[in-house]
Amino acid sequence: MGHSCQDWMAALPEQLWDIPLTHLAIPGSHDAMSYCLDINSPLVRSESSSFRLLDRLFYCFTRPIIFRWATTQDKSIEEQLSMGIRYFDLRIAHKPNDSSSNLYFTHVIYSHVTVLETLMSVATWLESHPKEVVILDCSHFEGMDNECHESFIFSLKIVFGLKLCPRGVSVLTLRSLWASGYQVILSYDSQTAAAHQELWPNIPYLWANQRTAQGVISYLDWNKDMGRPEGFFISGLNLTADRCYITKNPKQSLRTLTFSNWECLKKWVEEQVPGSDHKSINIIAGDFVGPLPLCSLVIALNQKLVWKNSSQIKKLTASKWN
């Protein structure tokens, strides 16, 4: 499966090359960098003071629990790319009391790896997969001031260079992106982004904040009834457990929770249809995209667009001859 999804955009049938990316089914990775969290790092600044105190007093007890519940992925970013993930949820921060300008990824705690070394490996991967297009969604930005943002944006432009697709490109299809050599759509959820043509605005992420597959599905279906947004949007398949549940279930982890709900989530994914319709989906992001076959399921949904197009062409042809 992994190999066949490496260049899935390049392998799409030609009739899908002129469909906007916002109408394709695209697999995504929720909290993409949580596979390399540093169990000994400080807590992120936004955690409450009571939780910080608890963590200081009962460090040996709290850390393994934090690690089990903050880890949402177990494959590296290159592996996720090769499996077919094309949307990455990247939460970025500057560590407190760090005199260097290094930025790290976060989810309750900080990552081992820096943001720049990771993005450089994405750029390298794209070099050898020239027809694949990724959506990098940078957000959270804890502990970053304006100067820090500007220097990070400068680095992003250097790392991706001409691969960066400027905001507001009117035709966002595979064919047009291939012709221009654009491979990166960079969403940047900060006011600073407005001054930079290379950065796209925040992409809406439908997050259910529910612990069960049923809860997530009813939330996503309710949103579908409201109608899809204009541009890109993400349906988050990720489950969330509150502190009360975590305390009562010390042996569980986000992994066990995700796996035990997977069959139900999988069924929902298989029923979805991409496209421009009121109830269509676009990006579907989940946890543990390595061991669970989210990529192949989501990519396969694009076949429904092929069938739809074929039947429309048949209808048009038939009406011409009648």
N, C-alpha and C positions, 0 to 999 in steps of 0.2 A: 504493500500500500504506500509506504513512505516514498519509494522511488517514483511511483506513477504520479504522485502529487507534487513533486519537486518543481515541475514546469507546467502546472495545470493551466495557467492563463494562456501560455503559448499553445497549449494543446486544445483549447476550446474550439468548437466548430466555427467556421468563418462567419456564419450568420450572427454570431454573438459579438463580433469584433466592433460592431457599430452601436451596440447597446450601451448606454451610460453605465459607468461603474456603480453608480448609486442604485441601479436596477438589477445588478448581478447578486448572486448569493456568495458571500465572502466569509471564510472562516476566520475567527479572531481569538486572541488569547487575553483573558482577563488577568490583570496583574502579572503581566508577562514575565517580569524579572524576579518573581518571588522564589525561583528555584535556587537562588544564590544568596539568601539572607544570611547575615552574620549573627549567630545566636548570642554573641557577646557584645554586640553594638549597643549604643544607648537607645532608649525609646525615642520615637519621633516626637517633635515638640508639641504636636497637637493632642497628645494623650493627656488625660486629666491628672491633676496633682495627686489625687487619691490612688490612682492606678500606679503612678510613679513611686509613691511611698510603699505600696504593696510589693512592687517589683524590687525595691531596694531591700526591704525586710525579708522577703521570701524568694530571693533571686533563684535559688536552686530548684524551687518548686514552680515558679512562674515561667521561667525561660523555656523549658521543654514544652509547656502548654502553648505559650505564644508561638513558638516555632512550628508546632503541629497545626495550629489554626491560621497562621499567617502565610504558610506555604500553599500556593495555589497551583504551581507548576513544578514539574520535575525534569524538564528537558531544557537544554541551553537554547539560546535564541537562534543559533544556526540550525540546530535540530528542528526547532519549531518551523523555521522557514522552509526547510527541506521536507517537512511533513505537509506543507501547504498553507500554513498560517500566513495571512496577508494583512491582518489588522493587529496592532500591538498596543496594549494599554500600558503606558510607561509613566510611573509616578516618580517624580524627580525631586531631590532635596539636597541642600547643603547641610552637612553635619554641624551641630552646635560645637563651638570651641575648636573648630578645625581651621588652622591658619592657611591651609592650602586652598586653591580655588576648585578643588575636585568636587564633582557632584556624584551622588549615589542614587540608587533606586530605593524606594521605601514601601513597606507595608507593615506598619506597627514598629518594626526595627529597620535597619539599613542593610543594603546589600554589600557583599565583599567587593564586587567589581565596580569600576567607575562607569559613568554614563558614556564618556567619550570612547573608552576602549570598546564598549559594547556596540556603539553606533558605527565605529570604524569596521567592526566585523560584519555588520549588516551591509555596509557599502561594498566590502570585499565580496560578500556573497552575491550581491546584485550584479557585480561585474561579470560573474560567470553564469548569470541567469538573466540575460538582457531583456527578456520579454515579460518578466515578472514585475508587478507593481505593488508596493507596500504602502500601507497607511500607518503612520507613526503618530500616536496620540499622546502628546506630552502634557501632563497636568500635575496638580497638587503644589509643586514648587515650594516646598517648605523651606524657610530660612534663606530665601533668595531675595535680595534687594534689586533695584533697577539696574545697577552696575553689573551685578551677577547675571541677570537676564541678558543684558546686551552682549556680555562676553560669551555666554553660552550660545546665543543666536549666531554670533560671528563664527564660532567653532562649527556649528551645524552647517553653515553655508560652505565652509571649507571642506568638511567631511563629505557632503553630498554633492556640492558644486552644481553642475548642469543637470544632475538627476532630479533636482528639486522642481516640482511642478508648481508654477506660481498660482496664487489664489485667484479665483474667478476665471480660470480658463473656461471658455464657453463650451467647448466640446471635450467632455471627459470620457472618451471611449478608449478601448485598448488600441484600436487602429491609430487614433490621433496621438495617443501617448507614445506609442512605438515610433511614430514618424518624428516626434520631437525629441525622443531620447529621455523622456521623463519617466522616472521609476519610483519617486517618493512623493507622497502627499503628506505633508507635515502639519498636523493640527496642533495648535499651541494655545492652551487655555489660560491666557493672561492678557491684560490690557496692553502690555509691551508689544504684542504681536501686530497690532494695527499698523504700526509704522513700517512693517516689513512685508513686502509683496510676496515673499516666498512662503509665508506662514498662513495656514488656513485657520478659520475660527474653530471653536469648540464643537465637537460632534456629539449630538445627544445620545446618552447611554441609558437605555431603559433598565433600571436596576430595581428588582422586586423587593429586596431586603426581606426575603422569606427563607425559611429553613427547609421547606419541603418542595418537591417537584410540583405538586399540585398548586402550592402557593405561587411559585414562579410562573407556572403556565397560566393560571387565571389572571395574573397581573399582565403578562405579555398579551394575552388574548383581549383583555380589556383595552389595552393600548391600541391593538390592531383595529378594534371597533371604532376607535377615535380617528383613525386614518393616519397613514404614514407621513412623516415629515418630507419636505421637499428634497433635501440633499441626502448625504450619508446619515445613517443612524444605526445604532447597535442594539440588538436584543440580547440582553445579558442572561445566560443560562445559569449563572453562578448563584449558589446558595449561600445564605448568611446565617450564622448562629450567634445568638446574643450571649453575654457573659454568664447569665443564669444557666443556660443550657450547657455551656462549656464546663461550668463548675460541677454540674450534676452528672456529666458524662466524661469523667477524666480519661477514660481509655479511648475515647473517640478522637477523630481528627477531621479536618476539612476533607481529607482524602476519603476516609470511610463514609462520611456523609454524602459526598459527591457520587461515589461508586454505588452506594445503596439506592440512590435516587435515579441512577443513570437510565435504566430501562424506560422509565416514564418520560424522561427528558428526550431520549432518543426518538421515541414514538412521535413526540410533538415536532421535532426537527423534520422528520420524514414527511410530515403532512404539509410543511410550509411551501410557499410558492414565491419565487423572486419576481421582479418586474415592476411595472409602474402603477399597478392597481392599488386601490384604496387600502387593501389588507395585505399587501405584499411585504416581504421581509428584505433586508439588505445584508448587514453584517450580523453574524451570530457568534458571540464570544462565550467561551466557557473555561472551566478550570480543568487541569490535568489533560491537556489536549494531546499529550504524548501517548499515554496508555489507553485513552478512550478515543474511538474513531470519529471524533467530531469533524475533522477536516474532510474525510472522504464523504461523509453524509451531506455536509453543506455544499461541497463542490458538485455533488451529484444532482442537487436541486436545479442547477443551471440547465440540465437536460429538459426540464419542464418548459423552459423558454424556447428551446429548439423545437419541441413538439408544437408549442403554441404558434411559433413563427411559421412552421411548415403548414399547419392547418389554415393559417390566415392566407398564406401564399396560394394554397390549393383553392380556397374560396375565391380569391381574386381571379385566379386563372379560369376557374369554372364560370364566374360571372361574365368574363370577357367573351367566352365562347357560347354563352347562352343568349 
